[in-house]
C-alpha cells in the first residue's frame, strides 16, 4: 500500500484536471475528488491511500505536473 499526501498547490494549479485525475486513475467519486481539491485549496493536506504502488507513482507524477506539491509514502 502507498499513501500520497497532497501537501500544497502552486500558482496555476489545474483544479479540474486534478479532479479528473482522481476519478480516472484512482476511481474516486466526483464528489470525493472535488472535496479533496477544495481541501487542498483551503491549505489543508489531503491523504490518499492507494493499494497499487505503480498507480500511486503514476498519480503522483501527474499531480505534480498539474501543480500539486505532494509526496509518496510506501508501507
C-alpha positions as CSV (number, residue, x, y, z in Angstrom):
1,X,0.0,0.0,0.0
2,X,1.1,3.6,-0.7
3,X,0.0,6.9,0.7
4,X,0.1,10.0,-1.4
5,X,-0.1,13.3,0.5
6,X,-1.2,16.3,-1.4
7,X,0.6,18.9,0.6
8,X,0.1,22.2,-1.2
9,X,-0.6,23.8,-4.6
10,X,1.4,26.0,-6.9
11,X,0.1,29.0,-8.8
12,X,-1.6,27.8,-12.0
13,X,-3.0,24.7,-10.4
14,X,-5.3,23.0,-12.8
15,X,-8.2,22.3,-10.5
16,X,-10.5,20.5,-12.9
17,X,-7.6,18.3,-14.1
18,X,-6.8,17.3,-10.5
19,X,-10.4,16.3,-10.0
20,X,-10.5,14.3,-13.2
21,X,-7.1,12.7,-12.3
22,X,-8.6,11.3,-9.1
23,X,-11.7,10.0,-10.9
24,X,-9.8,8.4,-13.8
25,X,-6.7,7.0,-12.2
26,X,-7.9,6.3,-8.7
27,X,-11.6,5.6,-9.3
28,X,-12.7,8.2,-6.7
29,X,-16.2,9.6,-7.0
30,X,-16.6,13.1,-8.5
31,X,-17.9,14.3,-5.1
32,X,-14.9,13.0,-3.2
33,X,-12.4,14.2,-5.8
34,X,-13.9,17.7,-5.8
35,X,-13.9,17.7,-2.0
36,X,-10.2,16.8,-2.0
37,X,-9.4,19.7,-4.3
38,X,-11.4,22.1,-2.2
39,X,-9.5,21.0,0.9
40,X,-6.2,21.4,-0.9
41,X,-7.2,24.9,-2.0
42,X,-8.0,25.7,1.7
43,X,-4.4,24.9,2.5
44,X,-5.1,21.5,4.1
45,X,-3.2,18.4,3.4
46,X,-5.1,15.6,1.6
47,X,-4.1,12.0,2.4
48,X,-5.0,9.4,-0.3
49,X,-4.4,5.7,0.3
50,X,-3.7,3.7,-2.9
51,X,-3.4,-0.1,-3.0
52,X,-1.3,-0.3,-6.1
53,X,2.2,1.2,-5.9
54,X,2.5,1.7,-9.6
55,X,-0.8,3.5,-9.7
56,X,0.5,5.7,-6.8
57,X,3.6,6.6,-8.7
58,X,1.6,7.5,-11.8
59,X,-0.9,9.6,-9.8
60,X,2.0,11.4,-8.0
61,X,3.7,12.2,-11.3
62,X,0.6,13.5,-13.0
63,X,-0.5,15.5,-9.9
64,X,2.9,17.2,-9.8
65,X,2.6,18.1,-13.5
66,X,-0.6,19.9,-12.9
67,X,0.6,22.0,-9.9
68,X,0.4,19.9,-6.7
69,X,3.2,19.6,-4.3
70,X,2.9,16.1,-3.0
71,X,4.9,13.2,-1.5
72,X,4.6,9.4,-1.6
73,X,4.9,7.1,1.4
74,X,5.2,3.4,0.9
75,X,4.3,0.8,3.5
